[in-house]
């Protein structure tokens, strides 16, 4: 029972899983509701056909098997394509969720281009003030120089802060780009394989393994029942062939024995030599010993009828015992 229940359970689980993948893939590929419903129906039919066709055509002729194999290949290809659509879409959604978890860095200050323009103006003014000369001490000139120098320092600090924020934004963008890629398929890019192609190969591999498991499980679950061979005797077979038994001293081929009880009695009973030879040697020896003892004690006559009544066996069995008595005469 378990040899069929376990494969059937695995087959149903694989088929239901594949059908759910096809349903989700159909919902993602359709636009209007009718289009989605048709995509879902086509995907489910292809999944069921791909899983059951090998088991259904197994008992048919080679022509039906060839047609079934061609249909199965087409169903497997279409089903794997639908599953790959689901896997790629799911991987993209997962990457978007991982990227959304990366903190966003926002710039609160001015742009670097604006800061650079202001700094250039302050440097030019400071250069002109520095080159100016006075015949006598000019406090206004010193104040202007000091103010321009402080402004230049402030612009340098603002520029450094802007550069720091820009670097943080670059790191956040790189983290989001890394989060968008699948961790496993992203590592495959180290071998020179593009990330998009790695995702496609991984999706097709998952789909192929799932379909293979489902098909093999249905083959095991729907296999024909084993026929138990029952050993039959030549009499049960109803064949005209004569059984061959090992030659022993107690089982030697003898001609048929014909016994006639009386003119008005039952018809003639013939015992074929094949039935005589088919008796087990151990049972023949035991019956012969019993009959020999009874005849020696005077309780039995050595006729087939008396032997049959004494042993309670068939006419052919009694004839076989009688023939053994002839081979081993009673002293």
Beta strands, then each sheet from edge to edge (+ up, - down):
strand 1: 257-259
strand 2: 269-271
sheet 1: 1+ 2-
end
